[in-house]
Amino acid sequence: MTEIILTEEQRMIREVVGSFVRKEIEPIASRIDEEEKFPEDIFRKMGEFGLLGVLLPKEHGGADAGAVAATVVIEVISKVQASVGLSFGAHAVLCANNLRENCNQRQKDKYLPGLASGKSIGAMALTEPEAGSDAMGIKTHAVKKGNEYILNGAKTFITNGPVADVILVYAKSLNIKDQKIPLSAFIVEKGYPGFSVGKKITKMGMRASPTSELIFEDCRVPAENLIGEEGKALNMIWRGLNVERITLSGICLGILHSCLDTATRYSMERRQFGKPIADFQMIQQMIADMSTSISAAHLLVYYAAQEADKGRRVNREAAEAKLFASEAATRAALDTIQILGGYGYTREFPVERWMRDAKLMEIGAGTSQIMRYIIAKEILKQ
């Protein structure tokens, strides 16, 4: 397989995470999907192991290792259990990294150590019932009153929503009248008055990663928990989405690797008409397509991550990486089910889980249609 060459530190992170995953996550991977159970104890151990702070500064207990390293962590986890990879991404990338990039020093000192250690679980709340791909349609709103902001509205499809202690929330600032889209960002803690977790959402896949609605009914947030300047959070959203799309594409890479490994091994063991089914050209075609997809996705994802680590603008690169990797993962899972035949359709093998998990990656963090729109827009702009 063609690969981007990792640094010694990044290779060490891969080995350490691999060891952790084999010991702690692999034995429970199927069970937590069946039970739709978030492995909170494993998540806390990930904090103790130093994984949750991969993107955070060393002064706050993190590794300050960058987007490439975060993608490595998510890929290795997701090869065994994509739900855990998704919850890790929501915590370490969507919440913690956005706070690192945009908070003032006081806010960082207060929240980042807990997120790095696993004492706090993080989430980000952007999507609403009528504002998914259209982030401009956000209706949750905030009004400043004295030393507080009062938030009202609802968010939905929030990964880690039921278990989060610290949530990055985007809302429209009603105090600002001279801007078309005056979005602001706030840090909301689980116990704030007026905040509650709504309906837990049951899903086709990613079932060990908890998802829910979040409700804000006159939710009182200290004014000091406003991130940056009021009404200026739009650029923060766009910058954060690029890193999110790149690193969460590691989930797709993990699924792709698992599919190729399983399809190859099974096709060499399964015999029909007196020979291994790996000898049949149609099976070979599917395996060849998977291998090619892994190589192409790996290069796209890790190139985008390297460019992000250099501080470069990666709108197109992030969209291309997520688009290709997510669609390749779904195709690979379906082909692996086909190769395994009836066994692939049963829960005796984890392939059906990989298919269910992979499909979300064509939807979350921007649908495939939105990714194509971004790519075309970037090309035409040039």
MOZI-V861017 format. One record per residue. D_LAST is the distance of its C-alpha to the last C-alpha in Angstrom with 2 decimals. Layout:
d_last:D_LAST
d_last:D_LAST
//
This chain:
d_last:32.24
d_last:29.19
d_last:28.59
d_last:26.76
d_last:29.57
d_last:30.82
d_last:32.56
d_last:36.31
d_last:36.05
d_last:33.68
d_last:36.03
d_last:38.95
d_last:37.35
d_last:36.90
d_last:40.58
d_last:41.86
d_last:40.01
d_last:41.16
d_last:44.72
d_last:44.52
d_last:43.08
d_last:45.76
d_last:48.51
d_last:47.53
d_last:45.12
d_last:45.87
d_last:49.49
d_last:48.52
d_last:45.21
d_last:46.73
d_last:49.18
d_last:46.79
d_last:44.71
d_last:47.89
d_last:49.18
d_last:45.82
d_last:46.74
d_last:44.51
d_last:45.93
d_last:46.22
d_last:48.56
d_last:46.09
d_last:43.36
d_last:45.68
d_last:46.45
d_last:42.75
d_last:42.87
d_last:45.99
d_last:44.39
d_last:41.50
d_last:38.75
d_last:37.81
d_last:36.75
d_last:34.40
d_last:31.61
d_last:34.05
d_last:35.37
d_last:38.53
d_last:40.34
d_last:40.13
d_last:41.24
d_last:37.90
d_last:36.61
d_last:33.36
d_last:32.00
d_last:28.33
d_last:26.02
d_last:26.87
d_last:30.55
d_last:30.20
d_last:28.52
d_last:31.42
d_last:33.95
d_last:32.54
d_last:32.30
d_last:35.88
d_last:37.29
d_last:35.60
d_last:36.98
d_last:40.31
d_last:39.65
d_last:36.24
d_last:37.70
d_last:38.54
d_last:35.07
d_last:33.65
d_last:36.13
d_last:35.47
d_last:31.73
d_last:32.50
d_last:34.86
d_last:33.21
d_last:29.51
d_last:29.29
d_last:32.25
d_last:33.22
d_last:29.86
d_last:28.61
d_last:31.90
d_last:31.52
d_last:28.08
d_last:29.01
d_last:32.82
d_last:35.04
d_last:37.58
d_last:40.42
d_last:38.54
d_last:37.47
d_last:41.07
d_last:42.37
d_last:40.16
d_last:38.51
d_last:41.78
d_last:42.88
d_last:39.61
d_last:39.71
d_last:43.34
d_last:43.20
d_last:45.67
d_last:43.05
d_last:40.79
d_last:37.42
d_last:35.24
d_last:32.34
d_last:32.79
d_last:29.74
d_last:30.25
d_last:32.67
d_last:34.39
d_last:32.00
d_last:28.95
d_last:27.44
d_last:23.80
d_last:23.94
d_last:24.68
d_last:24.73
d_last:27.90
d_last:29.94
d_last:33.48
d_last:35.24
d_last:36.02
d_last:37.55
d_last:39.95
d_last:41.30
d_last:45.08
d_last:46.75
d_last:45.76
d_last:44.15
d_last:41.33
d_last:42.51
d_last:40.17
d_last:40.64
d_last:38.85
d_last:38.23
d_last:35.72
d_last:35.73
d_last:34.76
d_last:35.02
d_last:35.34
d_last:38.34
d_last:39.29
d_last:43.00
d_last:43.43
d_last:41.12
d_last:42.76
d_last:39.69
d_last:36.91
d_last:33.67
d_last:33.59
d_last:30.99
d_last:32.51
d_last:31.97
d_last:33.80
d_last:36.13
d_last:37.18
d_last:33.89
d_last:33.74
d_last:31.06
d_last:27.99
d_last:26.40
d_last:26.09
d_last:28.49
d_last:28.38
d_last:30.53
d_last:31.35
d_last:34.96
d_last:37.01
d_last:39.66
d_last:42.63
d_last:44.55
d_last:47.71
d_last:46.44
d_last:48.51
d_last:46.90
d_last:44.63
d_last:45.47
d_last:44.16
d_last:44.15
d_last:44.49
d_last:43.69
d_last:41.38
d_last:42.55
d_last:39.84
d_last:39.60
d_last:38.27
d_last:37.67
d_last:41.19
d_last:42.17
d_last:39.32
d_last:40.71
d_last:38.74
d_last:40.00
d_last:39.65
d_last:39.98
d_last:41.92
d_last:41.95
d_last:44.97
d_last:45.43
d_last:44.19
d_last:45.02
d_last:42.52
d_last:43.42
d_last:41.27
d_last:40.77
d_last:38.79
d_last:35.90
d_last:32.89
d_last:31.16
d_last:31.10
d_last:32.12
d_last:29.43
d_last:26.54
d_last:26.08
d_last:22.86
d_last:20.66
d_last:23.38
d_last:22.97
d_last:19.24
d_last:19.81
d_last:22.90
d_last:21.43
d_last:19.05
d_last:22.15
d_last:24.20
d_last:22.06
d_last:22.04
d_last:25.72
d_last:27.05
d_last:25.51
d_last:28.41
d_last:30.65
d_last:29.16
d_last:29.71
d_last:33.28
d_last:33.99
d_last:32.58
d_last:34.89
d_last:37.85
d_last:37.34
d_last:37.20
d_last:40.21
d_last:42.24
d_last:41.39
d_last:42.23
d_last:45.45
d_last:46.70
d_last:46.05
d_last:48.08
d_last:50.93
d_last:51.14
d_last:53.30
d_last:53.64
d_last:55.64
d_last:56.98
d_last:53.79
d_last:50.84
d_last:48.16
d_last:45.71
d_last:47.19
d_last:45.81
d_last:42.65
d_last:41.09
d_last:41.53
d_last:40.07
d_last:36.98
d_last:36.37
d_last:36.96
d_last:34.66
d_last:31.84
d_last:32.46
d_last:32.45
d_last:29.20
d_last:27.60
d_last:28.94
d_last:27.54
d_last:24.02
d_last:24.10
d_last:25.60
d_last:22.92
d_last:20.06
d_last:22.02
d_last:23.35
d_last:20.24
d_last:18.54
d_last:21.83
d_last:21.96
d_last:18.56
d_last:19.74
d_last:22.97
d_last:21.27
d_last:19.92
d_last:16.23
d_last:13.71
d_last:13.99
d_last:12.84
d_last:11.41
d_last:14.18
d_last:16.85
d_last:16.13
d_last:16.13
d_last:19.27
d_last:21.09
d_last:20.35
d_last:21.57
d_last:24.39
d_last:25.82
d_last:26.03
d_last:27.39
d_last:30.03
d_last:31.26
d_last:31.55
d_last:33.37
d_last:35.78
d_last:36.62
d_last:37.20
d_last:39.38
d_last:41.44
d_last:41.86
d_last:43.04
d_last:45.53
d_last:46.70
d_last:49.12
d_last:48.98
d_last:45.23
d_last:45.95
d_last:48.55
d_last:48.25
d_last:50.20
d_last:46.89
d_last:43.85
d_last:41.45
d_last:41.63
d_last:40.70
d_last:37.60
d_last:36.56
d_last:37.22
d_last:35.37
d_last:32.31
d_last:31.72
d_last:31.07
d_last:28.04
d_last:26.27
d_last:27.08
d_last:27.30
d_last:24.50
d_last:22.40
d_last:23.25
d_last:21.66
d_last:20.50
d_last:18.75
d_last:17.14
d_last:15.78
d_last:14.52
d_last:12.69
d_last:11.18
d_last:10.11
d_last:8.79
d_last:6.64
d_last:5.41
d_last:5.33
d_last:3.80
d_last:0.00
//
